[in-house]
Amino acid sequence: MLFGLILLVSLIGMRVLNRTEIWMNVLHQETLAEVSDALDLSRHAADLATSAPFLHALFPTFQLEQEAEKVRGSLARIEAHATGDPALELPLARLQLAIDDLTAALVPQTARKAGLTAIDRDMQRLNGRVRRQSGDTSLPLAEREIWAELQQLTASAIAAGRAAALIELGEFTRRYTAIRDRLEPRLLPAHRSTYREIQASLSRSDGLFVLKHRELAAQLDAGNALFRIRQEVGRVTTYAGEKVAQAEARLSQARAETSYNLGIAKNSFLAFTLMSLLVAVTSAFYVSRYVTRNLRRVAFAMRRLAAGDHRSDLPRARISDDEIGQLFAAFQVFRDNARKLDRRTGEIRRQNALFSRVFRNIKDGVAITAADGQIEAENGTLRTLLRLAPEDNEPRMDMQALIARSAFVRQASAGERGGFEEYTDTSGHVLELRHSPLPDGGAVWLLSETTERKRIDERLEEIRRVETLGKVTGEVAHDFGNILSSISGNLHLLEEADKEKSRHFRARIRSAVDLGVSLTERLLAFARKQHLEPQVTDIGLLVEGMTDLLEIALPDTVSLEFTPSDAPVFARVDPGQLESAVLNLCVNAGQAITGSGTIYVTVGTGNGGGAQLSIRDSGCGMPPDVLRRAAEPFFTHRNDGNGTGLGLSMVDGFVHQSGGHLTITSRTEPPLQGTTVTMKFPALAKEDNHARQAHAAGTALVVDDDPANLAATSNALERLGYAVFAAASFTEGTTQIQQQCKLNLVISDLNLDDGASGWEVLRLAHNLHPECRLVLMSTREATRIPNALNGASRLATLTKPVTEIMMRDLLASR
């Protein structure tokens, strides 16, 4: 069979070799096509080199753009011929860059020439005026001299505007500056209006000297770009000629090599055919004498081992490193493993017996569930603790379904109880449930009776609350006693003080009152009675906006690392109170770090879908006794005596008043040394999510002639999911409205450039895009709506400055 296969391959190979000459003819034709492509490439490069200089002679913008498109078309044809050729990537990229530089240098020239022409016209008019004044003999000589210097000033400006080189422009600029500096201190009232008119005319657009400098620089840039275009076109043409020469040489070489290789290949195939016959005969003898016999011996020994005869063995005399030898070695290992398996089976029987005794006699309820959650095994104590009678032939159910049949109701989830779920019934019995996952996807459930322990914990908690209340009462009484004593003493001194001292005493009374108000606000925060104004807030965006403030509040040796969530994380909280809580926690974390350290601020989503904000430091950490009292009011562990003891209690009160909860973990041993404070807020209601996602897509146009407000509004809309087009003028805004095929939102400032009105922008948007949402921005409230927009049902107004929260609330409304 081996010989037949090799013979077949040889015949096919010889047939393929005979057809090689036919392939050579095809190669010749393909080479001719390659030469044709190279010639086309050279022709297009010549067209590009011929048409590019015409750009330098065109001044109207539309003609320049048309000619630039022709040049780019020639470049596109060159790129189409050079596709996949790495040798032309750099010249073509340079050509593209040179064409772009030439267009960029020439397009603004029309506007610059218009500005320079207008300034030159004004300078000639003003030069004529001052020349007439300087020649008026009825004026005093001193006044005529100033008019003459004004004439020199305008003449210098006219010469600078008509300069043909940068050096000449610099000389006229220095002459103008010298005349202006010499003339300004000597101006008389009769000359000031003309001088101001000269300065105003020279300051039009970007100014005479800036415009002229840009015009001359653009001419130099255009000449440089033309030189680069000619240079790169020459390289492309040279490359095309090299490709033609290479193709011809390659064709000749391929034909010669193919003829030579055909002769060698035919002889080689004949030799390999004879060798394959020899190999086939030798292989057949080897397989029958060595492989087959040893495989029979291995199969016989494996059958005896499978029958239970662990004494079965194979001869070790001729074990080699080939596959037969590996089979012999594998049999020895398999036999040893079978012996170990017998011993291991005995150990498993003893362990199963021990597990069965523990499973039946343990005082806690135990259940084992499969990967699908169904109970596979349970001990008798489980139903006893649940006050359920045992039932035979009961269908399989999961653990929660079994608990649901009892009188127990869950009071706390595993996340709230550190891995335990707590259940109670109407008679006051308390059960704790926890589970441990198994490798196969199942789990082991443990149910414990904790009624007595729960009662003891509640009693201890009540005692701690009484202690805390007593401490709060004593501290508040002490602080307010000091405040009242300060007020009483200063009132007594105020009765006999003069006017100057009475102001000082009133200031001290006011400070004491402010201290009392601040203490009251912090106590309200601790008591969860402070006034909050909750709203849907992006937690990550709020914290990211505080990074600069936090870095200022922290020591220089402490660094801040902020890790935002991949997606926005929203919660209904008071933004101001949340900022105060984050600042308070970060300052506390910075004070806990001695020397250098890092504070990690992380925003994410909790297990229940709510928002989660964690602040972790690499400080000294808190021992268990301090950690247990960390959120108590007036408790402080600081050694410098500056702590009030209300920081964490205020944060805890704010979080709980917002519907969330605060968790604190701390370690004092390296490498996990530090404290982590986590604020968790509940998930938003469905209506909040719907309002938040109602504007998550679309195309928006922002029109504002103030660059700062334009950038701020555009960035806010981009963060809300919009594709934003920005327009910095009335003309640009109306052009965008006409060009865009669809707009979902148009926002315009009321007062635009050159006296244009934002109402006109919105009117045009309403006519071309009837379903578009229209918004007008203004620093004052807009009360009068034009008649053309009275029928617009989706019209709204915003007062500047516009914030992201204002924008989100507006877009969430219908």
C-alpha angles and dihedrals in degrees: 000000000000091000092048092051093048091047090052092050090049093053091049090048093052090050090052092049091052089055092051091089089057088052090052090061089052089050089053091054091047090051089054088052090051090051089050091052091050091052091049089050091053092048094051091048089054090050090052093050090049098048100041097073090057088071089067092059097050121091108168107090096227092052091047092051092047092051090045089054090053090052091049089049090056089049090049091054090050091050090049090056092044097049111142094008107123093192090067097044094088097043091047092047089050090048091051091049092047092050090048090048091049092050093044090051096047104038096070092045093088092056091045092050090049091051092047091047091052092049092046091051091051092046092052090050092048092043090056091049096051091043090057091048093048090052094049103110092193090072123084116266095244091054091047090052090056090048088052091052090049087054089053089048093054091042090054090050091049091049092048090051090053097043115132099201138038092242091053090047091051091051093051090045092054090047091051092048092049093050092046094049091047093046103045098072092049099050116129124208090259091059102041098082092051090046092051090048090053092050092046092051092049090050095057115125104346095334133273098271095043092048093047092047091050091047093052092042090050090052090052091047090050092051090048091049091050090051091051091048092053091046095050092043088055090052091050091050091048090049091051091053090049090051091055092050092045092050092053093047092046092051093052093046093047093053092050094046093046093054090050094046092049091062093047093046094053092052092045093053091053092050093047090051091058092045092051090056090055093046092050093054092046093048093051091053092047094049094049096046102038115013102040096044094049092046089056090053092050092048092050092051092047091053091053091048091050089052089059101263101135091176092071112122143174127225114267097199100101107025109155133181095254127098093278090053090048089052090053091050092045090054091055091051092046091052092050090049091051090055091048090048091058091053092045092051090058091051091050091053090055092046091049090053091051092047091050092055092048093045093052099041104038114116093223123077113255129192131174118208130194126234090273091055097252117137111251099176138005137174125235094253091066096070091037091060091046090050090238126140117235113256129200124220090016115161117247116269138173126257096259092051090052092051090046089061090058129072093252122110126196114251101175134021126230091257091056096046101042097259098331128104115211124213130183136182132209093268092060100255114148126207128187119209127193134161137203120209120236125218092249093058096264127110144218115231123203121195117193134184108236102162096121094042090050091053091050091049092050090051091050090047090052090051091050091050090052090050091049092048091050091050092047090049092050095046093046092047090049094048095044089045089057091046093049091045090053091049093046094048094048092046089054091050090045092062093065100030126107123238095273096049093040089064089056092049092048089052090053090049090049091051091052091050091049089051090053092049091050091049090049092051092051091048089050089052090050091046090048092237101113121123111261130187102201121193137163104281133182100232095197094049092048094051092044089055090054097054094097091049092047093050089052092048093050125077118262091249093058119079126202124220118189120196112189126195121261089240130035113278113211131191135166103246141128103269094207094051091045090053089050091050093049092047091048093050094046092049090050090049091050091051090052092059117086112202117340123358146134136251115208118205114191129183120194147127122283127227091265094052096258128123120276127195119186128188115191127179134190093225132125095287128218127276116235095261091053093042091054091057098034095111095044115115117255091009113128132168096193116122097206094070094234098110119104096197092229101094101089092032089057091049091047091050093049093049094048092044087054090056097257135099137235125228127189126194125177140178128193098189124082140274092030093037115147144063130276122199116190125192113198122192127190122258118268120263118255093256090055091051091047092051091046094051097040092089100034096118141034145082121284135189121205119195118189131138091210106087094204095052090042092055094044094050092045092050091049092052092047090054088052091057103263128137099231131207113193125207121189097193143034092252094050091048095052090046091053091050091053095045101046115087093208135015124182097184135022120188119184136176115239098231113044134174122305092014095298118153128230089221088071090054091051092045091054091046090050092052096047098034108029094176093052121118110239124207128178121202122203140155088235131040114274109226104167118068117194117248091242089065099043090099094052106110095186099056122129138164131219130195116231135273090057116205129198091247091055090048093048092049092048094049091045090058119083 
